[in-house]
Amino acid sequence: MEAFDAIVVGSGPNGLAAAIRLAQAGFSTLLVEAKDRVGGGLRTGELTLPGFQHDICAAVHTMGVLSPFFNQLPLAEHGLAWAYPEASVAHPLDDRPAAMLELSLPETAARLGKDARSYTQLIAPFLRNPHGLLRDLMGPLGIPSNPIAMMRFGLRALQPATWVARRFETADARALFAGCAAHSILPLNAWGTAAFGLIFLLTGHMERWPAVRGGSEQLAKALLSYFVSLGGKVQTGLAVERLDQLPSSRVVLFDLAPKQLSSIAGDALPASYRRRLAKYEYGPGLFKIDYALSAPIPWKDPSCARASTVHVGGTLEEIAAGEAAVWRGEVPERPFVLLCQQSHFDDTRAPSGKHTGYAYCHVPSGSTFDATARIEAQIERFAPGFRDTILARHVSTPGDLEAYNASYVGGAVTGGAAKLTQLFTRPVARLDPYRTPNPRLFLCSQSTPPGGGVHGMCGFHAAESAIKRLHRSAR
Ligand SMILES: Cc1cc2nc3c(=O)[nH]c(=O)nc-3n(C[C@H](O)[C@H](O)[C@H](O)COP(=O)(O)OP(=O)(O)OC[C@H]3O[C@@H](n4cnc5c(N)ncnc54)[C@H](O)[C@@H]3O)c2cc1C
């Protein structure tokens, strides 16, 4: 008799999702985590001053709130409360009003002036059955439930973001699209980057991009509480380096990077598969700053205060140039900065009257460059006086991020470059990407489809694959 049916190594959102799915299916499941508390990218802490709660990794849950798996779970009963802003995205521009991603398509379009019609024509067709489209997109390649919608989406999505953005006449609409597409962490002239622009805009018209009330860690706590209610077991403080450190089990799922899977599994995986894992490309890293602020960010355009996320990077051309520079190994002079302002719509994050700020930019893998001044110059450009509101800051370099979580290889936080060649075939091209050649071992992290972000869908699909194996081996 094995001690457990399944062990999941790593307790990020995908590890938690996989563990829950296995426990729901009636399998005895142990969740193992290196740190002293679960959560992976879902952790919150007082990084700057007492009373200021910062999201250490993920902040805004664009995909989490729409996740087909999370939405089936009774997470509210286990303490989860989303905190909603008035709008998802503000995109400030020099000397003109910011472009805004509002929940309402007509309101968003109306602010885009001459591009109101073309914006509506681009987005409206995907809003006919958006949840069906997302379900098809949030899994491995397969037969879509709605092939016509998927084909229509694919025709646009496969293009470079710069092509789709240039259908617009105004700098506002172009910039709004570019800011969303830059979540790909790819050069915006790369094939397939339009997919990110479209998906992020679409999600903003389905739900306002929320944070988690009390901090992202509350989502991990709710997932953990539900897992434990299903009879799941947890062991924290065990950084797995070899398979023989784990109790016996019928299957093991790794919520880790391919590099870690290869090193932990060693000879349990064929050398040819490990060679393929070694070729996996992780992509650029992140340079992040958390701020304790004495006041709200003094945006030139006050509409920016309404959004959970502010895309600070100026025009399409500037953002495209910056992201291309990162892939050439440079830190851009004027980086594209992703800024979140959770305390604006969640009063648990900072002492009364004070605020938190969260900002990062993309930098080359493993970069040791201090990007603080460049990030702050960009924020100051659209919010003069920002520097005067800073009470304290906490900086994380790519090296700090990797030291914090070994899955962030070189500071890359989305589990691997989202290039077309690696998006649906991660970590390697296989019919079932969650399986390895060893029938006991599975990968369930963001380095499998559908990739980075807090949605748990990698973990869900990996668990389904492992469940098939568990049923087969029981016969
Ligand atoms: C700075 C930053 C900002 C981000 N912002 C957002 C955002 O706003 N929205 C969003 O949706 N996503 C965001 N992300 C991405 C998101 O956090 C990840 O996509 C997500 O957490 C991936 O989940 P995962 O379960 O695959 O892995 P992870 O969350 O990385 O979890 C892996 C777990 O494995 C553990 N572990 C590692 N090695 C071992 C070992 N040897 N033994 C045992 N355990 C181990 C780690 O401690 C960790 O708990 C951000 C990430 C970072 C770092």
Ligand as a Chemical Component Dictionary entry (heavy atoms), coordinates in Angstrom:
data_LIG
# 
_chem_comp.id                   LIG 
_chem_comp.type                 NON-POLYMER 
_chem_comp.pdbx_formal_charge   0 
_chem_comp.three_letter_code    LIG 
# 
loop_
_chem_comp_atom.comp_id 
_chem_comp_atom.atom_id 
_chem_comp_atom.alt_atom_id 
_chem_comp_atom.type_symbol 
_chem_comp_atom.charge 
_chem_comp_atom.model_Cartn_x 
_chem_comp_atom.model_Cartn_y 
_chem_comp_atom.model_Cartn_z 
_chem_comp_atom.pdbx_ordinal 
LIG C1  C1  C 0 6.082  39.850 -9.015  1  
LIG C2  C2  C 0 4.997  39.013 -9.647  2  
LIG C3  C3  C 0 3.817  39.620 -10.061 3  
LIG C4  C4  C 0 2.792  38.856 -10.619 4  
LIG N1  N1  N 0 1.590  39.454 -10.920 5  
LIG C5  C5  C 0 0.543  38.698 -11.294 6  
LIG C6  C6  C 0 -0.758 39.245 -11.350 7  
LIG O1  O1  O 0 -0.974 40.413 -10.996 8  
LIG N2  N2  N 0 -1.784 38.446 -11.752 9  
LIG C7  C7  C 0 -1.580 37.119 -12.076 10 
LIG O2  O2  O 0 -2.561 36.433 -12.435 11 
LIG N3  N3  N 0 -0.355 36.562 -12.000 12 
LIG C8  C8  C 0 0.703  37.310 -11.600 13 
LIG N4  N4  N 0 1.936  36.739 -11.440 14 
LIG C9  C9  C 0 2.148  35.362 -11.895 15 
LIG C10 C10 C 0 1.588  34.338 -10.922 16 
LIG O3  O3  O 0 2.014  34.591 -9.613  17 
LIG C11 C11 C 0 2.039  32.957 -11.386 18 
LIG O4  O4  O 0 1.631  32.795 -12.730 19 
LIG C12 C12 C 0 1.436  31.851 -10.523 20 
LIG O5  O5  O 0 1.721  32.030 -9.172  21 
LIG C13 C13 C 0 1.946  30.498 -10.987 22 
LIG O6  O6  O 0 1.398  29.521 -10.185 23 
LIG P1  P1  P 0 2.054  28.087 -10.002 24 
LIG O7  O7  O 0 1.163  27.357 -9.078  25 
LIG O8  O8  O 0 2.316  27.480 -11.339 26 
LIG O9  O9  O 0 3.500  28.325 -9.347  27 
LIG P2  P2  P 0 3.992  29.192 -8.123  28 
LIG O10 O10 O 0 2.972  30.167 -7.703  29 
LIG O11 O11 O 0 5.336  29.688 -8.509  30 
LIG O12 O12 O 0 4.149  28.122 -6.956  31 
LIG C14 C14 C 0 5.213  27.211 -6.876  32 
LIG C15 C15 C 0 5.374  26.799 -5.419  33 
LIG O13 O13 O 0 6.361  25.776 -5.337  34 
LIG C16 C16 C 0 7.185  26.012 -4.196  35 
LIG N5  N5  N 0 8.461  25.351 -4.431  36 
LIG C17 C17 C 0 9.457  25.754 -5.247  37 
LIG N6  N6  N 0 10.455 24.853 -5.243  38 
LIG C18 C18 C 0 10.063 23.862 -4.391  39 
LIG C19 C19 C 0 10.651 22.636 -3.990  40 
LIG N7  N7  N 0 11.848 22.251 -4.427  41 
LIG N8  N8  N 0 9.969  21.854 -3.110  42 
LIG C20 C20 C 0 8.751  22.218 -2.651  43 
LIG N9  N9  N 0 8.140  23.361 -3.029  44 
LIG C21 C21 C 0 8.790  24.172 -3.894  45 
LIG C22 C22 C 0 7.274  27.520 -4.132  46 
LIG O14 O14 O 0 7.645  27.975 -2.836  47 
LIG C23 C23 C 0 5.839  27.916 -4.501  48 
LIG O15 O15 O 0 5.029  27.963 -3.351  49 
LIG C24 C24 C 0 2.976  37.465 -10.838 50 
LIG C25 C25 C 0 4.155  36.853 -10.411 51 
LIG C26 C26 C 0 5.146  37.613 -9.788  52 
LIG C27 C27 C 0 6.372  36.936 -9.252  53 
# 
loop_
_chem_comp_bond.comp_id 
_chem_comp_bond.atom_id_1 
_chem_comp_bond.atom_id_2 
_chem_comp_bond.value_order 
_chem_comp_bond.pdbx_ordinal 
LIG C1  C2  SING 1  
LIG C2  C3  SING 2  
LIG C2  C26 DOUB 3  
LIG C3  C4  DOUB 4  
LIG C4  N1  SING 5  
LIG C4  C24 SING 6  
LIG N1  C5  DOUB 7  
LIG C5  C6  SING 8  
LIG C5  C8  SING 9  
LIG C6  O1  DOUB 10 
LIG C6  N2  SING 11 
LIG N2  C7  SING 12 
LIG C7  O2  DOUB 13 
LIG C7  N3  SING 14 
LIG N3  C8  DOUB 15 
LIG C8  N4  SING 16 
LIG N4  C9  SING 17 
LIG N4  C24 SING 18 
LIG C9  C10 SING 19 
LIG C10 O3  SING 20 
LIG C10 C11 SING 21 
LIG C11 O4  SING 22 
LIG C11 C12 SING 23 
LIG C12 O5  SING 24 
LIG C12 C13 SING 25 
LIG C13 O6  SING 26 
LIG O6  P1  SING 27 
LIG P1  O7  DOUB 28 
LIG P1  O8  SING 29 
LIG P1  O9  SING 30 
LIG O9  P2  SING 31 
LIG P2  O10 DOUB 32 
LIG P2  O11 SING 33 
LIG P2  O12 SING 34 
LIG O12 C14 SING 35 
LIG C14 C15 SING 36 
LIG C15 O13 SING 37 
LIG C15 C23 SING 38 
LIG O13 C16 SING 39 
LIG C16 N5  SING 40 
LIG C16 C22 SING 41 
LIG N5  C17 SING 42 
LIG N5  C21 SING 43 
LIG C17 N6  DOUB 44 
LIG N6  C18 SING 45 
LIG C18 C19 SING 46 
LIG C18 C21 DOUB 47 
LIG C19 N7  SING 48 
LIG C19 N8  DOUB 49 
LIG N8  C20 SING 50 
LIG C20 N9  DOUB 51 
LIG N9  C21 SING 52 
LIG C22 O14 SING 53 
LIG C22 C23 SING 54 
LIG C23 O15 SING 55 
LIG C24 C25 DOUB 56 
LIG C25 C26 SING 57 
LIG C26 C27 SING 58 
# 
